[in-house]
Amino acid sequence: MVFNKTPQDKPKGVRQSHNSGFTLLEVVIAMALFIIIGYSIYLVTANIIEAISRNQWRSDAVSAIENEIETVRNMDYGDVGIAGGYPAGLLQAQKTVSFGELSFRIGTTVRNIDDPFDGTQGGEPDDTAPADYKLVEFEAECLNCKTKFNPIRITTTVAPRNLETTTENGSLFINVFDSFGLPISGADVHVENSVLSPTITIDDETNNNGVLQLVDIPTSTQAYEITVSKNGYSSARTYTPGETENPNPTKPHATVAKQDITSISFEIDKTGTINVSVTNEFCSGIPGVDFNIHGEKLIGTAPDVYKYSESLTTGAGGFLALNGIEWDSYTITNLDSIYAVSGIDPLSPLTINPDSTVNLRLLMEVSDYPSLHVVVKDDGGQFIDDASVRLQGAGFDETQLSGRRSLHNTDWSGGEYSIKDAEVEADNPAGEIKLVSDGGAYTTSTVSLISQTIDLGTPTASLHNIFWNPSAQPPETGTQSLRIQIASNNDNSSWNFIGPDGTSNTYYSSSGSAVHSSHSNNRYFRYKVFLKTDNNAFTPSLEDVEFEFSSSCVPSGQVFFNGLSVGTYTITVSKLGFQIYVDSGVTISSGWQEYTATINH
């Protein structure tokens, strides 16, 4: 018997759902799982297909090389060589072959091998017929494979049917080392001889010992032109004697003599980079500056010919990247007619090690030639900051502190200020601040002018001293008729003017005062000039204000003297804790010069 319950027959507290299916969260989770599982299956499948394809490509490459080997086996021994190369023969140095849908570039190298079983040329015993057999190497590179294909290399040897005979040729051994004298394997060697008929072109590479042995090649005097290189490395080569630009090369083209071995060595290594940045003392880049940079390595003597010597011009922002620079010591020479080097870091000569990057900063200033760049170092070679450097001679006498620069404000006319009171005159005359005259009378109230914002270019800047002219005011104006306060920050918005004790209650009232240390490590600053007179018939005035500062934009231990005259000068360098340095025979000629003063403890 079957009983059917009606809704009213259900027990209390039991709810019946009339909806079935999945919630939105369950659908999202299911889709995510499906995508993850599906993508994983896709990746596995794709990797399997790619592995199968790579194996097939390698198989095709091997088959392509085997066809070439079979061709060599059916050639006469004398024809096994490179057309236009050496040993000479009928094989092409490079050819393109098709194998199914793939195209392969087949590179072929043939070498004469001097096997030690019967002695070696120049050895004990001496082998006068060193070309014992030929080594043929094939390399297949896929040109249209869809993914990365590592080239396949296969070698075979070919021996003559008859006994070898004494040769009239010689051998050329090319040795390639790095900067530490270690052999470089796999270095590309290009050899040409256009004097012989037919001409010879050989492209090969060094073995694991960094040597390429060209055995049993024709004799020739200073005619084998050799170039050695490797990807990411510097290059080296031989040169033709007697050329105008290099008449006496240090490494002339190689000579191969009859039944003799010519051994020639080259040094190459990974190249580096020099990032050149040319700025002013406020870190602003200066484009279009001309300079020369040359290494110390020579490729010729009498006259000396540098391997690297370039006259360069800075690009946008004063920046220039020199890539592919060989390890060497490099000297920087100022060539610009407008700007002169007033600071350099690191100093010239600049050492570049293999596979290194050096950032070279040149501080430049508009030059009134002749000019002198002075470097101050101690006996340990360290830069010395805050040393007093005095240059005297030819009507010139100026003292500067090393590692510092100065900025001047001399003209506030035309609105060259942030704020000023109406009673401050900045335009008449231009280049002077004073009180406004009202019918010949000046206000006796304290009025002020706030400068424009001065940007030192970096938050590493520090103010040191403040100077102004005239340093003394008319006595009728009273004491402290001209006073200054300074505000600095890194946000270019919060201006808190303070005096020499770091509070707003004091003022700089004497030219040459030291600036409070709280202004160190701030990029922006302003100064506020206060004017007041006790006698309305007289006014204080300001014609020039100077701030002495240092920053990471100003190289350490260096000063720059501009607008000199030709003549003999005396340099005096002094600093507490060091012996006084004096040189009375500093000759200044036209242009830019550099001078190094070494002071001892």
Secondary structure by P-SEA (a helix, b strand, c coil): cbbbbccccccccbbbbccccccaaaaaaaaaaaaaaaaaaaaaaaaaaaaaaaaaaaaaaaaaaaaaaaaaaacccccccccccccccccccbbbbbccccccbbbbbbbbbbccccccccccccccccccbbbbbbbbbbccccccccbbbbbbbbbbcccccccccbbbbbbbbccccccccbbbbbbbbcccccbbbbbbbbccccbbbbcccccccccbbbbbbcccbbbbbccccccccccccccccbbbcccbbbbbbbbbcbbbbbbbbbbccccbbbccccccccccccccccccccccccccccccccccccccccbbbbbbbbcccccccccccccccccccccbbbbbbbbbccccccbbbbbbbcccccccccbbbbbbcccbbbbbbccbbbbbbccccccccccccccccccccccccccccccccccccccccccccccccccccccccccccccccccccccccbbbbbbbbccccbbbbbccccccccccccccccccccccccccbbbbbbbbbccccbbbbbcbbbbbbccccccccccccccccbbbbbbbbbcccccbbbbccccccccbbbbbbbbcc
